[in-house]
Amino acid sequence: MAAPPSPFPAVSSAKRFLVLFDFDETIVKENSDDAVVRAAPGQQLPDWLRDSYREGHYNEHMQRVLAYLAEQGVSEGSIRSTVEEIPSTPGLQALFKFLQARQHDFELVIISDANMYFIEAWLERAGARHLFQRIFTNPASFDGAGRLVLLPFHAHECARCPENMCKQVILREYLVRRHQERGCPFQRVFYMGDGANDVCPSLALGPRDTAFPRRDFPMHRLLGEMQEAQPASFKASMVPWTSGEEVVACLKKLTEDR
């Protein structure tokens, strides 16, 4: 009996380019962890819970937030619908349409400090889950008691990144594995993000690669400061964006160079 077809794209050695996306405020217009608070009673968290956040321990904080939602009787359906309703960033649908039409050239991956439940719920509603080869994010699933259980992605030794995720470690390991599987590296790597934790993976990009920081967001500011203070530490090109259409135009131009 033949196996059913996979809903996800097959690994291909023919794709010349790798495009990496952050999720919060890159694919979707706001932070999904902030958005899910709208499912809470009164659409807000109590002061003691908001004040419990410690810098560098955001995953731990969100574990408490999700436990609180469960204690308040917030259902999986309410959480899912709240996440699904987050609007996309400007021009994102145009970018997805372009990449869909060029699936033979582009391999797409998400590296995000959100969580698997939020990301897959949103992508499935948007009809875009099939575009992505892999999603690297914090595991999250509902348990038998109806609580969304969030776990850290991994442990690492990078001093720049939150304790649960270093995106540069993920990116470097993925590039090595795909090089082994494909027998050749990608011709170009593109990284699209917005936040401070998108700076670290951008430092793994090479001279032919491009970082797309969302204009006037922390990634844009920090990379600009780094280019001035330590130009040798950031080797890639930087193209700020406000709309996905700008990214499409740049990808068209850059990928014409074979």
Phi, psi and omega in degrees: 000132183289143177288146178294150180294144179286140177283351184252156184294143178286150176293128181234138177272354186276340185289126188274337189233145176247128176243122180251135181240139157283173179249294183297128178062016173236303172274312176258156192284341181222173178287122183296331177293326175287320183297322185294342177298336178295345176276349182284158174304129183072005180056035176205163179260152176293156183302319184298328180282316177300321184281356183277354182292135173244135182303134181086358183233044185291323179301318178298319178297316181293331174300319179291321179298314181292325176295320178298317179300319179295317180297330180274003177079018179287126187276164175301320180299320179293317179297314183297315182294325178296316179293317182299333184275357178296127180290154175280163176291158182303133176075004182296321182296325176295321178294315178297320180297317178298313182292326175300316181289341182243035182299336179290342182254331190244129170258129186247136181220143172253134170235111190217144175268018172279232175206161188297322182296312181298313185295312182292323178300315182291313182297320180296318177296324181279354182070030186239003183300324185293344182288338191257125179293315181216152171234119175255112182199178181288132179297143177202133177203159180277137177268182183295340179270003179084018179257135175281110185266121182253137179234158175288153182289310181196176172255151181204177182242014182282123182284344183279339195249159175299156191296338185266351184197126166245113183291333178293320177300314180299313182296313181298316180296322180293318179298319178296313182296316181291327175299317179296317182290322184275331186085005178199155177282167170290147178293321178215150176238135180238136180234123183245118182207192182213329193262175179298328181282001174267355177288315184304310179294332179296335180287348177272354181283150181260183185297334179270357185265169183222132171261132177249089176276140176294128188301132177069014172261168187307320180301317180298311182297314184291320177293324177298317178296322180292320178299326180281316187276323183222069186302332182285344185279341181238108190266338186281170169280155177236125179233100178294151181223150170242341181218149178300333178298325177295322178292319177302312182300319180291318179298319178302314182292314184291325184277355172290335177279102183275000000 
